[in-house]
Amino acid sequence: MIAEAGASCQSPCPRPPLTSLAPRFTMVGDPRVAAFGSGTGGWAMAKHPAKCPKCGGLLQYESAVDEKLVCPSCQAVLAAPGKRKLSDKVDPLLGQTLGEFEILELLGRGGMGAVYKARQATLDRLVALKVLPQALCRDESFVERFSREARDAAALSHPNIIQVHAVGHDKGFHYIAMELVEGESLDAMLKREGRLAPDRALELMKQVTAALVEAHAKGIVHRDIKPANILLTPKGVAKLADFGLAKREATDVTVTHTGAMMGTPLYYPPEAARGERFDARSDLYSLGATFYNVLAGRPPFQGDSATELAIKHAQDAVPPLKPLVPEAPAALCGIIHRLLQKKAENRFQSAGDLLAALDRIPVGGASLPRVGPDVTRTMPEGARGALAERLLAKKARQRRLTLIAAAAASLVLVLVVVLVIVASRGPSPQSAIGSLKSGIPSVPMSDSGQPKPPRPIPPITDHRPPPTPEPPKAEAAKSGPKKEEPPKPEPKKEGPPRPEPKKEEPPKPEPKKEEPKAKEEPTAKEDEDAKKEAEAPQRDAAARAQAAYQAEADKLWALFKEHRYNEADKFLASLEGRPDFKLAADHLKADAEAAGLLREFWGAVERGLAAKKGRFIAFGGAGGAIAEVGAGHVTLRAGAAEVKLPITRLAAKQALAYAELKDDARANLMTAVVLLADGAALQEARAALDRAGAAPSVAIYRQRLEALSLGAAEAAAKAAWLRIEEEAKGRLTPGAAKRLTDMLAAFEKAHATTKLYKTLPQQIEMLKTRIEDSLGYNKWPFDEAEAKRRQKATAQGLGVPVEQDIEIGKGVKMTFVLIPAGEFLMGSPPTSSPQELKNLFGGEVRWYEAEFPQHRVKISRPFWLGKYEVTQEQWQAVMGNNPSNFQGRPKNPVEMVSWQDCQLFLKTLSEKLKKKFRLPTEAEWEYACRAGAATEFYFGNNVQALGDYAWTPQNAAGSTQPVGRKRPNAWGLHDMAGNVWEWCEDWFALYDKQPQKDPKGPPSGAARVVRGGSWSRDYPADFRCAYRCYNVPSYRDVNCGFRACRTIDLSP
């Protein structure tokens, strides 16, 4: 219903009214008749006058006084007259029985009947009993619709759908017994709270979508999704109610009044306004409109009449949702906008696809619902306080339960470790620490609170550079590796406390050999995708050939217009021999067919004129009786005077009247070609093409019709956009995503000034989002096999190798590894804490604080990352010098380089090779380091295996070591732990717990991030994926180097 509407039936819309829509907007009563609990208090009802005060049309239904009634004749929105409580004594069914159901209480009433609370005697259970009014039982269409609702709803069994228990007929009443929901509708909740928090809205949307998956699988379309038809149990379970408008997709039986519009105006799909057939995608539009309301606190469109609302749904752009709800995930806003597309083919094509997309959206922590100020002003003070208290109490209970569970888990872990130690070597504190380090629990995915400012090693007091100057390189070389010192509570101590060496080293575990997997047969979908990929170059070449041919075709049709058919034949012959038009053969064939049809047509005209000798005719500036017809001419006689004129001087529509063509597909095709060649009567040409069947040439003639209707520029833009839409159909592989990116860039460059382009910003943005999503993967964590599969699939789609060698000069190469796009959780999980990490790995609590809170990050595009740290010989090849302390070791990583030095190297390399090289962002670095792992180290949680993957003080022999000697991670990157710290692009800052896309750190700061640990630091914590350190950009040391990164350019 349109609760916000006024009483006027005139649309304020500045556009001309769509008069063809008006007869369709008959409201079929208030469908809000599903079961409501006693807590609703029932609805007060009022009887409306028998006639509409605006037009005098009959009003057939009763309506709740807190709603409005829409006149079925003139669409006037009428307020219910007066509010009065309907006494239970007024309803004659209270206290009566229908079948085995004793009626106890009226719950609500709508256009399709009343809903009562009733008791089923045989099972002694409470049900909701929906009863069709006797006045409507005389209407066979209503009885059929009521019965269909029962049949369709009874066929559905799902926890998010109101269950039908029984259907019957007694004492002249038709009724349905349904599950009784003790709760409230989503509509009632929105009236009370204004809008819901995004996490809550997302959860409810998933539940309703799951209900639609079940209904659509049975071929049932609901056709009236709205907040009033979504019921909420006290436990927060959503149940979809009222299949009173439902219809099976396989049938199209109309059981409402002719032209009656189905659904509720605030949530109409555009196809309803156009009088087109509903399908499952219509439900998805209404679902999108409903949850737009849930998030924004208002529906996407508002108006004073059903007609005005329908026009807006059919024509107006949907107001952007994100500015109204800034805290909502961008992915959720994008999904809702996709659901609200005007064309059904641009929406999700099934509820299952929608549910899969919703499941990929990360869910944040518990939060108070965001209520707009306009809503809170209307809420009673006590209601706001009570709501906040309930939510805070719930959050406190959840926090206590989490702490208890964490404490219990920690206690169990400690007991297990102690038992293992006692059984093996006795209760040695040092061996206990070692056991903890070798058995770190895996990390789950969720959020945490705000951390305190970190102080990793080396420290920067108050974000200022260290006061001591840098030692000269010679002194550094003389003194050997420089030891980093953490902040010391006692100035006399010269280094941080370190664990005592262990007396016994347990044997290192043998690396687990993976069982070879059986080769999987490609699925039909994969075969289809592969075929589409293989045909892509052919499609692109054909599009270019057709665009080139179009200019020549325009010249040909200009000859057709002037009836110069002999010249047209010669011109066609010259085009047929051109090799560059080979892929435009269909267009050439259609134009040759047009030439033949035109000659045939004028022959028919000549015969028609010959059959009408003696009749008067006027054309070509002359008039008279038809005397002679032949050789393409007609002789007119007026008295003693005669004039001979070419038949082609006849106007096209005049000639068609004399041709007397049959009403078949070929004749309609001929009619269309004649009108297209003449360039007039384009609507008649369109109608003729509609009747001309499905011949290949019909589609080509439609393109010419569009060019004549819109103008050449608009037609070209439309053709280009149609090619983009065709390419975007189905699943986007990386290759298709690359082609679409190229096509979009070309489209924006060539057609940005057209009217069509100005109507497409939302569709273009959504398509770009789809492209980004297709280039990435949402599932995380994943194993090594999946990591390599993603690399291979991305490489195939982009047409590049997984690894790429680049010659940088003097015979030296740099090897880059392709890193696929995707998502991951960055930082340490909330199940851990700085104190626990300190207990496991040593050091100080403050070293670990910067790793929190863990947060979801999306890396939207693949990128290249150096397989190895930049080496001394690579630096020498680019810069002509070697700043390293450990000279003469070309395969060792370069060190003694500051962040600023790295930027100069990358700038020089970029200019030399005409490619863009840079440092990785901190998010890219951790994402690449983890390679799908959610564990402390990228190889697992076993600190004893660290020596297999990293150069550390235990195995580095006091200096850096050649790159690539240690085992790589799942993406083939070496030395992501150890050897040298690696500079990242970002300024250092504390984490934000909100999900982020391609984060690049703050715009300014005092220190740059370094990652990965080094050969000189004897703390296992440094080598963990999440560990963060930082230093001023000018800092140089024997343990600082870097790794090069390169962006993959997806633009043409």
N, C-alpha and C positions, 0 to 999 in steps of 0.2 A: 504493500500500500504506500501511498505518497503522503507520509505524515507531515512533511514540511510544506505541502502545496497550499496555495490559496484557493479562492473560489472562482477565479476567472478561467474561462475556457479558451481565451485568446492567447496565442503564443507570442511572447515578447521578442522572439528570435528575429533579427534583422533580415534573415534570408526569406525568400518567398516561401509560404507554407507548402508542404507536400500534400496536396489535396488528395492524391491517390492513397495516402496512408490513413486518412481519417476514418474510413469505415472499419478499420481493423482494430481499433483500440477500445473494445468492449471489455471491461474488467469482469472476470468470471468469479466474482465474490472474493471474500477474504480467505485465502487458502490456509490461514494460520489455525488449523483445527487439530493438530497433533496433540498428543497427551501432555498435559502440564500438571505439576504436582499441586497439592493443596496449598503450598506456600505462596502461590500466585494470587490467591484471594479471589479468583474468578474475575471476569470482565463485566462491567456494567454495560447493559445493552440498551439501545434506543431504536424505536421503529421509525424509519424514514417516511416522508410523505409518499403517497402513491405516485405522484408525478414530479418530474424535474421542473423546478421553478424557472429554469433557463429556456428550455425548449418544449416542455410539456410531455416529454417522453416518459414511459412507465419506468418506475424504479421497482425492481423485483426482490431485492435482498435486504436483510437486516445487517447492521454493521455495528461494531464496538464503538462506543462514544468517544474513545480516545483515538479513533482513526477517522479517516475521511472516506466518503463514498464517491465513486466516479460514475457519472451518468453514462450508460451504454450508448446513448444516441449522440450527444453533443460533446462528450468528454469533459463536461464541467465537473470540477472537484467541489463536492458539497460537504460542508461541515455537519456532523451529527447534531441534531437539535437537543440541547440540554443534557445534563448529566444526572442520571438518577440510578440508584442502586436497584438492580433487578432482584426482587425478593424470590427466594426459593419457591414460595407458594405459587408464583406465577407460572412456573413450568409444570405442566401436567404429568411429565414423565418421571419426576422425582418420586422415589418410593415405589415405582412400578418395576416390573421385570420384562425384559425382552429375551426370549429364549431362556437360557440358564443364567442370565446376568441381571443382578439386582442393582438398579440405578441409585447411587448414593448422593452425588453432588455434581452440579454444573461446573465445568472447568473453563469452557470458552465456547464461542459461537462464531462461525464464519459463513461465507457464501455457500459452502458445500455442506453445511449442517452444523450440529452442535456436538461437543465432546463432553462426556460425563465420566466421573469416577464411578466405577461399578465393581461389584464383587461377583466372581464366577463361582457359582455354588458347588459345582462338581469338584473343583480343585481348591476351593477356599483361598482364592488369591484375588488381589486387586488388579484391575485392568483399566485401561482407557477405552471407553465405548464411543465410537463415532457414529452418529445417527443422522441419516438423511431426512430433512423435513418432508412431511407428507405433501406439502404444496409442490415440492419438486419431484416427488415420486411419479407424478402424472406426466412429467417430461421425460420421454424415453432417452433423450441424449444424456440427461443428468444421471439417470439410473445406470445407463451404460458406462458412463465415466466413473461413477461411484463403484460399480462392480469391477471395472478394470483396475482401479486403484487397489482393490483388495487382492485381485489375482496377481498383479505385478509385485506388490509389496510382499505377498506371501511367498513369492518365489525367491526372495532375497533373505539370506541368513548371514549376518555380519555384525560384529560387536558395535559398529558405528552406524547401524541402521535400526530404526524402530521396528521391532518384531511384531508381525501380525499373528494373533493366536487363533482367531476364528472369524467367520463371516456368516451372516444369516439374515432372515426375513421373518418378522413376527408382528402381528397386530397392525399390519399395513406399513411398518417401518423397515427400511433396509439399514443394517448396521454392520460395523466392523469392530472386533475386539482386538486391542493392541496392547503392547507393553506400556506400562505406566511409568513415566519418568518423574521421579521426585526431584525436581530441580527448577531451572529456569531456561528461557531461550537466550540465545546469543543476542537477540535484539534487546531483551530486557537488561542484559548485562551492559550493553553499550549505552543504553539510556541512563544507566546508573553511573557508569565509570567513564563514559566519553569515548575512550579508545583503550586498546590493550597494548601491553608491552610487546615488542617484536618477537621475543622468544615464545611468549604465550600464544601469540597469533600464529606463529609458525607451527607450533605443536597442534593447534586446533585445525589449521589448514591441512596438515598431513592426515589427520583423522578423517576429515570430510572427504579428502581426495581418495583415501583408501575405500570409503563407502562408495564413491563413484566408480572406482575400479571394479568393485563387485557388481554394481548395477549395470554398468556398460558391458561387462562381460556377459550378462544375461540379455543383452540387447535392449535394455530399458534406459530411456533418457528421462531425467527427472523433470526438467523444463521449468522449475520454479525455485532455484537455489537462492536463498536470501537469509539474513540473520534470524528472522522469525521462524524459519524451518530448520534451524540447527539448535537442538536442545542440549543442555549441559547438565550432567548428573552432579551430585554433590562432590564426587571424586574427580571431577574435571573431565569426564569422558564426553566427547561430542557424539551426538546421534542425529543422523539425518532423518527428518520426518516429512510427512505429507507428500506421498507420491500421487496426489490427486490430479496432477497435470501430466503424469508420466505417460510415455507412449513407447511402444516397442519400435525400434528402428526398422525392423523388417516389414512393418505395416504402416500404413498412413491413413488410418481411419479417423475421420474428423467427427468428434462427438460433442463439440461445442457448437454454438451458433455460428452460422456462416460468417466468415470474416472475423470471428472473435480472436483477439490477441491473447496468447497464453503467457503467463508469468506475471511479474510485478515490475512496473515501469522503471523504478530506480535501478533495476538489475537486468533490464532487457538486453539480449544480444542483438547486434545490428540486423541479423537475418530475420529477427522477429518483426522489426520495423519495416523490412522490405517484403514481408509476407512470404519468405522463403522457408524451405524445409528445415526443421530442427535436426540436429544430430548431437553426438556426444560432445563435440567441440562447443556447442551452444551452452551446455552445462558448464564447461570450463570458463567461458566468458562470464557467466553469472557468478561463478565462484570467484573469479578475479575481481569483479565489481564488489562482491560481498567483503572480501578481505582487504580491498582498498579502503572500504568504510571502516573495517576493524582497526586498521593501522592509522588512518588519517583522521578518524572521528567524523567523517562525512563521506557520502558516496561520490563516485567520480563525476556525476552530473546531477544537477538539481534544476527543477523547473516547476511551473505552475499548472501544467496539465500533462496527461499521459502522452499526448501528441508531441508536445515540446520535448519531453524527455526522450521519446523514441527517436526524434529527429537528431537530437544531440548524440545519442548512442550510435546513430548511423553515420553521422557526418563530422562531429567535432573531435578534435584531438584531445586525448586524455591528459588532464593536468599532471605534470611530473609529480611523482609520489615522494621522491627522496627529499626535496626541500620541505615538505610537510612533516616528514618523520626522519630527521637527520640521523637518529640513532639506529634506524633500521638497516640491516645488511643490504649493501648495494645489490647483491645477488637476488635477494627476496624482492626488492623493488623491480628489478629487471624481469623476474618471472611474472609478477603481477601485470606489468606493462605488456609482456608478451601474450598473456591471457586475454588482454583487452584490445587486441588487434581487430580492426574492422573485418578483415578477411579471415575466414576460418582456417584457410590453409597456412596462415602466418602464425597461428597459435600452436600450442602443443597439440599433437595429433591424437593423443590418448591420455587418459587419466594416469595410466601406468608410467608414461614418459614424464608427466608432471610430478608424480610422486618420487621418481628417481631423482629429478632435479632438486626437489625439496630436501631429500635426504642428504644431498651433498652440501647443504648450507650448514656451516658450523653453528652450534648452539652455545651461546655464552652462559655465564653464571646467572644465578637468581637475581632479580632486580625488581624494584617497585614499578608497577605499570606507569607509563608516562601519561599523565592526564593534562590536557590543555587547560590554560587559565580560564577560557570561556566556560569550560565544563565544571571546573572546581568551584566557580562562583555560584553555579546553580545547585551544587550538592550541599546538603545540610552539613553543618560543621561536625556534628556528631558522627555522621556517616563517613566523612573523610577520616576522622580520627580512628574510628573503629576499623576501617579498611587498612589504614597504615599499621595499626597495632597487630591486626591478624597477620599481615605480611611479614612484619618484623619478627613476630613470635615464631612464625613458620621458619624464617631464615635462621633464627637463633637455634631452633631445634635441629635443623639440618647441620649447623656448624658443630653443635655438641656431638651429634651422632658421628660426624666425620672425624672429630678429634678422638672420640672413644675408639672408633675403628682403627685409626692410625696408631694409637697407643697399643692396642691389642696386637696389631700386626707387627709392630716393632718389638714387642715383648716376645712374641713367638719366634721372630727372626733371631733375636739375641740368644734365646734358650737353645735353639737349634745349633747355632754356631758354637756356643759354649760346650754343648754335648759332643759335637764333633771334635773340638779341640781337646777336651778331657779324654776322649776315647783314643785319640791318636798320640798327642805329645805332652799332655799335661796343661795346666792352666797358666800358660805364659801370656802376659799382656801383649807383648809384641807380636806373637803368632796370632793372637786374636785379631789384632788390627790387620794383619796380612790376610787372614781368612775373610774378613769383611770386604777388603779391597777386591778379592777374587770372586766374590759372589754378590755384586751389587744388583738389587732387584731392577727389573725392567720398568720403564717409565710409561704410565698411562697418559692420556691427553685431556687436559682441562685447564682452567684459568687459576690465577692466584691473586693475592692482594698486592698493593703498591710497595715496592722495595725501598730500602734506605739507600742513600748515595754510596756507590761502591768505592773501594780503595784497592784495586788490584795492584799487582807488581808489574813494572815499577810504578810508584805512586806519583801523582801530580797534586801537590798540596794546593787546595783552593783553586784548582784548575789553572794554575800558573806554572810556567816552565821551571824546572829545577834550578836553584840558584847557582850551582857549581857549573863552570864552563865545560865544554866538551874537551877531552884530552886529544892532543894531536895524534894523527894516525900512527906516526912512528912510535910514540910512547905506548900507544895501545898494542902495537905489534910486539914491542919489547916486553911489555908486562904480561902478555898473554891474554887469554879470554877474560873479559871483564865480568866480575860477579855482580849480579843484581841483588840489592838488599831491600827487603820489605821494611815498612815503618817499624821501628823498634821501640818498645816501651822503655827499655833500659839502654842508655847510650853506650854502655861499656861493651855490650854484646856486638859481635861483628857479623852475625848472620842469623837467619831464622832457625828455630829449632828443627832438627830433622830426625826422622825415625831412626832408631838404632838398626844397624844391618842385621838381617836375619841370619840365623845360624844354618838353617837348612832351606834350600830352595826346592820347592816341589817340582817334579818334572813337568815340562811344558806339554800341554795336550797336543796330540797330533791333530792337524787340521782335518775337519770332517769332510769326507769325500761325498759329493752329491751323487745320488743315483741318477743315471741318465734317464731323462724323461722320454716317454714314447712320443713320437711326432704326431701332433694333432692334425686331423683332417680339417681343411678350411670349411667354415660354415657357408651356407648360402649367402648370408649377408656379407661375409668376407669376400666371397667370389664376386658379388655385386660391386663392392667397393673397389676391388682390384680391377674389374672391368671398367668402372668409371674412371679410375686413375689412368688406365691404359688409353682410354679414348679421349682424355683431356686435350692432348696436343692437337688431335684431329679437330675437336670442337673449336679450339682457339683459331686454328688456321681457317676453318670454314667461316667463322664469324668475320675474320679480316677480309676474306674473299667476298663475302656477301656485302660488307660495307663498301668495298671498292666497286662492286658491280652496281650498287644502288645508284651511283651517279650516272652511269651509262643507261640504266633502266629509265631514269627520269627523262633522258633525251628521247628514248624510244616511245614512251607514253605521250610525249609532246607531239610526236608524229601521228600517233593514234588520234589525238584530239583534233588535229588538223586534217584527218582523213587521208593522209599521205601514205597509203598502205604499201605502195611499191617501194618507196624509200625505206619504210619500216622493215620490209622483208630483207632488203640489202643490208641494212644496219644489223639486223639479227644475225645474218650470215657471217658478218665480220666479227661479232661477239663470240659466236660458237667456236671459232678457231683459236681463241686466246687461252693460253695455258694458265694464266693467273685467275681465270674464272672457272677452272675445273671444279673447285669445291663449291661453286655457286650454281652448279648444274640444275638444281631443282628450281631456282629462281629463273634461270634462262629458259627452262622447259615451260614454266608457267607463262612467261611472256610470249613464247612462241604459240602456246595454246590460245592466249588472248588474241593474237593476230589472226589466227584461224577462226575464232569465234566471231570476231568483228566482221570478217569477210562473209561468213555464213549468215550473220545477222542481216547485213544489208541486202543479201540475196533474198532473204525472207521478206524484207520490207518491199523489195521490188515486186515480188509475187503478190503481196497483199494489195499494193496499189493497182496492179494490173487487174485484180479481181473486182476493183471498184471503179472501173471506167465509167465516165459520165457523171460521177459525184463531184461536188464542189470541194475544193481544198485550197487553203491559203498557207503559203510558207515562202521564205526567201524573198519577201517584199512583193510577192505577186499572188494573185488568186484567180481561180477559174475551174472549169470542169476538167477532169482528167481525160485527156484525149489519147495519148500514146504513152506507153511505158516500155523501156528497154535499154540495154547497154548502160545501165546505171543512171539513166536520166528519165524524167517525166515531162511530158508536154501538156501544158495547161491552155485551154481555149476559153476566151471570153468574147463572145460575139464573133467578129471576123479576125480578132487579134489572137495570136498564139505566142507562148513563151516556153522555152525549153530550159529546165533547171536540173542540176545534179541532185540525185536523191539524197545525198549526204547533207544537203542544205536543211533537211528536216531537223527540228530539235529532237533530242534524244527521246524524251517522253512521247512526243508526237510520233516518232518513228516506231516506238514500241507498240503503240496502238494499232499501227498498220501491219506489224510483223505477225501478230496473232500467234504468239508462241504458246506451246503447251505448258501446262503447270507441272513440270517434272524437274528433276535435279539439274539436268543439262540446260534446260531453258532458263532456269533461275540463275545458273552460273553465267549464261550468255547475257541476261539482263544486267547482272551486277557488273560485268566487264564493260558493257556499253555505257552504263551510268558512271563508272569510274573513269573511262576514257573521256567522257564529256565533262567530268569534274563538277557536276551538279547533282541535285537530288541524292545526297549522300545517305540520308536516312533510308530511302528506298533501296539504295545499293546494299546497305547493311542488312535490311530485311531479306533481300534476295539471296545474299550469302548465307544467312541463317537457314534458308530453305534449300541450299545447294548441296547439302550432304557433306561428306567428310573426305572429299578428294584432296590430294596433297596440295594442289594449287590454291584451294580455298584459303588456307592459312596465309599463303603469300599475298593473295589479293586483300586479305584483311590488313596486312601490314601497309599496303598502299592506301587503303581506306583511312587508316590511322594517320598517315602522313598528310592526306588531304584534309582531314578533320582538324588535326592539331597544328599543322604547320610542320615544316621539315625538321626544325630544331627540336620541337617537342616530341615528334615521332621518333627521332633518333634517340632521344633520351629515354623514351619509353621502351624502345627495343633493347637498349643497353641494360636497362633495369630488369627487364624480363629475363635476359640472359643471366643476370646476377641471381635472380630468384630461382631460376632453373638450376644453376650451379649449387645453390645453397640447400636444395632439397635433400632430405635424408641426413645421415650421419656425416659429419665433416672429418675427413682424414686430414693429416698434416699437409698432404699435397693439395687437397681441395682448399684448405685454409689459405695456403700460399697463393693459389690462383685467385681466390676471392679477394684477398688483400690487394693483388695487382689490379683486379677488375674494379674494385671500389676506388682505388687511387685514380685510375684512368677515368672512371665515371665522374668523380668529383672535379677532375681537371677539365673535362670536356663539356660537362653539362651543368656546371654550378650556376649558370645564369638562367636556367629554364624554370618554368613554373613547377614542373614535376619535382625538380630537385628540392625546391623550397617546401614541398609537402612531405619530404622523406627523412628529416633529421632523426626522428625517433627510430624508424626502421633501420637506418644506417648504423646508429649507435648500438641497437640490439644485435645487428649482424656482426659488428666488430666485437661485441661481447661474446657472441657464439664462437667467433674465430679464436679469441683468446682461450675460451674454455676448451675448444677442440685441440689446442696446442698443448694443453696441460692435462694433468691427471689429479683427481681429487682424493684417491685412496692413499692413505699413509698410516702406518709404516708399510714397507714392502721388502721382500727379500732380494738377494742378489740376482736370481733368475729374472724376476720382474724388472729389476733395474736395467738389466741388459736388454730385455724385451722392449722396454720403453725407449731406450737409446736407439735400437735398431728401427723401430717403427717411426720415430721422429726423423731419423736420417733418411729412410726411404721416402717419407712424405715430402721432405725438403729437397730431395735429390742430392744429398751430400753424404760423405762418409762419416762413420762414427768418430774416427780419428783423422786429423788433417795435419800434414807437415807443411810449414811455410818457410821458404828460403829467405833469410834475413840479411845475407851478405857474407862474403868470404867463405862460402861453402858451409856455413852454419845454419842449422834449421831449428825452428821451434815447433813442438808438437802440441796440438790443441785437441781436446776431447769434447764431444758434443754432450751438453747437459740438457735433458728434456725439461720442458716447463712442468709445473706441478705445485702442490701445496704441502706444507709440513707445519709442525709445531716447533717454534723457535724458542730456545731457552730451556731451563730446567723445570720439571713438572712440579705442581703444587703438593704432590705427595712427598716430595723431598723438602729440604730447607737448608739455608746456609750452614746452620749448626751441624746438621747431619752430614753434609758434604765435608765440613771441616773434620768431623770425627772419622770419616772414612779416608780422607786423602791428606790430612794435615794442613799446616798453614794457619791462617786466621779466618774467622767468620766473615769479615768484611771483604775478603777476596771473592766470595761467592755471591754476594748480594746483588750484583749487577745482572745475574742470570735470570732473575725473576722480574715480573711474572711471565710464565710461558704464554705464548700467544700464537694464533694461527697466522701464517704468512702465505700469500699466493705469489709465486713466481710465474708471471703470465706468459713469458716468451722463452723459448730455448736460447741458450747462449754457448759460446765456446769458452773453455777454461784451460789454461796451461796444464798439460799432463804432469809437468815437473815444475819445481820452482825455477825462476830465471837463473841461469848459470853464469859463471864468470866469463866463459867464452862467448856467450850470447851478449852479455853487456859489452864486452870488448868489440864485438862485431858491429854493434850499433853506435857506441859512444866513443870508441877508440881509446879507452883507458880501462883500468881495473881498480876500483877503490877498495877491494877486499883486503881484510887482514891476513887471510890464509892464501897468500899468493901462490901462483904456479899450480893450481888445481882446477883446470878448465871445466871439469864436470861437476865441481862443487857449486852449491848455490852462492850467488853473489851476496855479500853482506857489507856492513858499514855503509848502508844506503838509507837515507832518510825518506820520508813520504814525499818530500819535495823532489828528491833525486829521482824517485820512481816516476813521478809525473813527467819530468824532463825526458827520461828514457822512452816512455810510452808516447809522448808527443813526437819525439824524433822518429820513432819507429813508424808511427801512423803517417807522418809526412813522407817518409821514405817509401813505404809500400802502398800508399793511397788506401789504407784500410784503417778502421777505427779500433785502436787498442786502448785499454783502460784497466784500472784495478777493479776487482769484483766488489760489489757492495757487501756489507757484512751479512745480509740475509742470503745473498747468492753464495757466499763462502760457506756458511753453515749448512745450507741446503745441499750444496755439492759435496761437502765433507761427509754429511750423514749418508747420502746416497740411499735413502729409504730407511735408515736405522733410527730407532727411537731409544737406543741404548746409550750408556755413558760415553763409550768410544764407538767409532764407526765399525769396529770389528766385534762388538759385543760388550759384555760387562766384566770380562776377565782381565784384570790389570796385569796378570802374569804373562799374557800374550803380547804386551805392549812392545817388547823387544823385537817381535817379528814384523812390526809395522812402522816403528819409529826409531830414529836416532836419539838416544837419551844419554845422560851422563854415564850410565852403566855400560854403554856399548860404543860410544862415539870417540873414545880415545882422546878426549880433550880438544876436539875441533869439529867443524862441519865435515860431512862425508858426501861422496858422489851421489847425485840424485838418482832415483829409480832403482836402488838396490833393495829396498824394503817392499813388502807386499802391498799392493794397491787396495783401494776400497772398491766397492761394487761397480763404480763407474770408471774404474781404471785410472784413478788419480793417485799418484805416489806422494808420500811425505806430507800428507795433509796434517799429520801429527809429527812433531819433532823436526830435527835438522835446523830450520830457522823459523822465527816468528814471521808471519806474513802480514804486510800492510793491507788494509782494506780502504775503500774509497771514503767511508763515512766519518763524519765527526762523531765523537763518542757522546751518548746520552742514555738515560735510563729508558727501559722498555715501557711501552704503552700496552695494556692488556687487550686493547681492541684489535680485531682482525685487520690485517694490512695487506695491501697489494703493492708489490715491488717497492718496498720501503727503501729510502736512500739516506735515512738519518736526518738530523736537523740541518737547517741551512747554514749554521755557523756554530763555532765552539772553540775550545781551547786545545783539544787533543784529538788525534785520529786513532781509529781502532786497529789493533793488531790481534792476530789469531793463530792458534795451532801449536804453541809451545816450541821449545828449542833444545838443541843438544846440551845446553849449559844449565838447565833448570831441573833440579832433582825433585820435582813435585809431580806425581802422576796426574794431579788435577789439571795441570796446564794442557795436557794432551787430550782432554775431553772435548767432545763436539761443542758443548755449550759454553766453555770457559772463555771469558772476555778479558782483554787487557787493552791498554791504551798508552799513547805517548804523544808528546808534542811533535808537530810535523817535521821539525828540524833535527829530531833525535837520530843519532847514528850509533850502531853498536855491532859487535861481532856476532850477535845472534839475531839480527834483523835483516830480512830479505823480503821477497815478494813473489807473486805469481801473476802472470798476465791474463787478461780476460778480453774477449772480443764479442761485441753484439752481433747477432744475426739480423741482418736487414731484410725485412719481409716486404718492403716496398719495392716498386719497379725500379 
